[in-house]
Each structure stands twice: as C-alpha cells, then as structure tokens.
Amino acid sequence: SVVLTVRSGQVQIIRLPHLEVSVLYRTPSMLAQIKRPLTTAIESPLDERLRSVQPEYFVYINKGAGIGCPLSLVSVPHANASEQTLIDTCTSQAYDLAGRPLSPSTHVPNLSVPDYHFTQDNQVTKIVIGAWK
C-alpha cells in the first residue's frame, strides 16, 4: 500500500516496478466537468459515470493510448473559464477527468484503470493497487 499525499486538484504519481499509476484528486469543479456517459464497458466496482471507486479520486495507468507516453493535467481555456483535462504528452490526445477521450471520432480507448482500493490507518489514507476490495 502507498500513502496518498495528493492535494485537491493535483495528481500523485505512484511508480511500481512495471507500472506507473496516477491518482487525480478531483475538486468539486472538476467533478462538475464530467458530463459525458461512459462509452465502453465499465470495470466493476467502479462508479459508471466517474470511473472511480470514490468520486474525488480518479486512479489510472499513467500512459496514453497512443505510444504509451505519460499524461499531464493541464488547464484549457474554455468560454469564460478554464477546464482541466488530461493530455497525452506525445500525441496531444485529450481525455476528460474520467479518462475518456474528448475526441470520440479518433477511436482512442478510455484510459486504463487498475484494480485498486483504499484503506484508512490512523487517519492516513492509503491506496492498494492490484486488487479490488
């Protein structure tokens, strides 16, 4: 298990021996940006709309669908405000904050979500990657 140190609105990267996993701690405004329905079958026990076990956290394998480059959380100007999005650092493919491609016409799959669950130990939140609870 790994202690979560991610702050609201930010991403924590967890480097495992053969895998890099990111945990996005979504703010209420980030959650409000997620409006689109799911486009492929969901991995249970995830919330279908948010693709997460707990709404405030989005846990995903940190590589885009193209050639497997890491993702960055960026602000994109939109109308009178800016929205956050995940961007593939090599292909510039954009994903919403639930890991779904923003350009459905490109036939890019959703970001992969690993099996995981959270634990509490002395008021410290930890994440266990590799198994559903």
Residue pairs with C-beta under 8 A, 6 or more apart in sequence:
1 119
1 126
1 127
1 128
2 14
2 126
2 127
2 128
2 129
3 124
3 125
3 126
4 12
4 23
4 25
4 57
4 118
4 125
4 126
4 127
5 12
6 12
6 23
6 24
6 25
7 25
8 25
8 27
8 56
9 25
9 26
9 27
9 30
9 84
10 24
10 25
10 73
11 22
11 23
11 24
11 25
11 73
12 22
12 23
12 25
13 20
13 21
13 22
13 62
14 20
14 21
14 22
14 23
14 127
14 129
16 129
19 61
19 114
19 129
20 61
20 62
20 63
20 70
21 59
21 60
21 61
21 62
21 114
21 116
21 129
22 59
22 60
22 61
22 62
22 71
23 57
23 58
23 59
23 127
24 30
24 57
24 58
24 59
24 60
24 73
24 86
24 97
25 56
25 57
26 55
26 56
26 57
26 58
26 97
30 84
30 97
31 50
31 55
31 56
31 97
33 83
33 84
33 96
33 97
34 49
34 50
34 96
34 97
34 98
36 96
36 98
36 100
37 49
38 48
38 49
38 51
38 100
39 100
39 104
39 110
40 109
40 110
42 48
42 51
43 51
43 113
43 115
44 132
45 53
45 132
46 52
46 53
46 113
47 53
47 55
49 98
50 58
50 98
51 58
51 98
51 99
51 100
51 110
51 113
52 58
52 59
52 98
52 113
53 59
53 116
53 117
53 118
54 118
57 118
58 97
58 98
58 99
59 113
59 114
59 116
59 127
59 129
60 71
60 99
60 111
60 112
60 113
60 114
61 111
61 112
61 113
61 114
62 70
62 71
63 69
63 70
63 71
63 112
64 70
64 71
64 88
64 89
64 90
64 91
64 93
64 95
64 111
65 88
65 93
65 101
65 108
65 109
65 111
66 88
66 90
66 91
66 93
66 108
67 90
67 91
69 88
69 89
69 90
69 91
70 89
71 86
71 87
71 88
71 89
71 95
71 111
72 86
72 87
72 89
73 84
73 85
73 86
73 87
74 84
74 85
74 86
74 87
75 82
75 83
75 84
76 82
76 83
76 84
76 85
76 94
84 97
85 94
85 95
85 96
85 97
85 102
86 94
86 95
86 96
86 97
86 99
86 111
87 93
87 94
87 95
88 94
88 95
93 101
93 103
93 106
93 108
94 101
94 102
94 103
95 101
95 102
95 110
95 111
96 102
99 110
99 111
99 112
99 113
100 110
100 111
101 108
101 109
101 110
114 129
114 130
115 129
115 130
115 131
115 132
116 127
116 128
116 129
116 130
116 131
116 132
117 127
117 128
117 131
117 132
117 133
118 125
118 126
118 127
118 128
118 133
119 125
119 126
119 127
119 128
120 126
